[in-house]
Amino acid sequence: MSEERHLKDFKVGIKEQYAARIIFFVAGFGIATWAPMIPLVKDRLNIGADVLGLLILCMGVSSFLMMPIAGLFAQKFGCKKVLRVMGLLMGVEIVCLSMLPNVWLYGVFLFILGAIGGTLNVNMNIHAVIVEKLSKKRMMSSMHALWSVGCFLGAGLFSLLAKLGLSATQIAIVHCIIIFAVVIYFSQFFLPYKGSGNEKAIAIPKGIVGLFGILAVISFLGEGGMMDWSGIFLNEAKGVDLSLAGVGYAVFSVAMLVGRLIGDKVVQFLGEQKVVIFGGLVASFGYILAIAIDNFFILQIGFILLGLGAANIVPVVYTLLGKQSVMPINSAVTAVTSIGYLGVMFGPALLGFIAHGIGITAVFCILAGLFIIQSFIARYVFKVLN
């Protein structure tokens, strides 16, 4: 059955649109529950940063290994079942992570968490592309914004409950109950989309989908670079006190969240081409401004521009995957998500070697250059699409 004929079997209303958004919230909320546990686990197990780093790497490796084949789960079981099961497993997983007795079990369960996250990430984006395509309503930016909302609320609720005296396990149970309630209610509105049935075992990008992957990996690398290196940049290159070194990433994150919350309207007004091409240029200018300005408050404008410029590039890329005909949607989304994750997993480490060799400012110069390159690639992509 062709993709277009298969899509005619589904009807999308307002409840299906809300459900497509809410699974992004669940993914962000679940991951944000684990993050505050990390220092608690480190202290309880009495492990060093090296062992902790290996444990966290288990999660990254399993996500990376799972993503290229995650689209096959949608093909075999349908997005509805996959998203429901992975969402519920996320809730169970965070409870388990709060009470494990030793390092080896943490290695196993973090590997499982990475596999859940990788499968969920791919399938919720496949589902998002289909829902947006069928609803004929621009929604992708707001969907990705809800991942950030989930992260903020997950971390915030964890901190609030911890201040009230709850243990990590008690907090994880509360979060698990919230995830279960949300998933059980909204999963009835997930689409049981399975794809056209001609996907290959491993999604390898072809043609223009490969270029979409490059656009995604640059954006993810820019985000990862800000998360891992903006604090060091402010401290070492700008002489900012360590107590304020996290402000840059916080400003960037808020700007990106705001950019995505209003992103659907922005893309509708400006058009996909301008948002991607000029978004890359604005992000690049944000990096350049941060490099050139020494005043702490003024250089935050650079981080704001970076967040706003980069905010809607990846959502638009996913929207465009629903319009290309080179690959089935399942395979295309799987391939681009897998390539993009390379930027998250390996990019910051590569930037670390560069920072060690030629300095942290050089890292920001490279990222500025990559966003300019991204804009030129995007211009070519839209020329091909048109």
Secondary structure, 3 states (H helix, E strand, C coil): CCHHHHHCCCCCCHHHHHHHHHHHHHHHHHHHHHCCHHHHHHHHHCCCHHHHHHHHHHHHHHHHHHHHHHHHHHHHHCHHHHHHHHHHHHHHHHHHHCCCCCHHHHHHHHHHHHHHHHHHHHHHHHHHHHHHHHHCCCCHHHHHHHHHHHHHHHHHHHHHHHHCCCCHHHHHHHHHHHHHHHHHHHHHHCCCCCCCCCCCCCCCCCCHHHHHHHHHHHHHHHHHHHHHHHHHHHHHHCCCCHHHCCHHHHHHHHHHHHHHHCHHHHHHHHCHHHHHHHHHHHHHHHHHHHHHCCCHHHHHHHHHHHHHHHCCHHHHHHHHHCCCCCCCHHHHHHHHHHHHHHHHHCHHHHHHHHHHHHCHHHHHHHHHHHHHHHHHHHHHHHHHHC
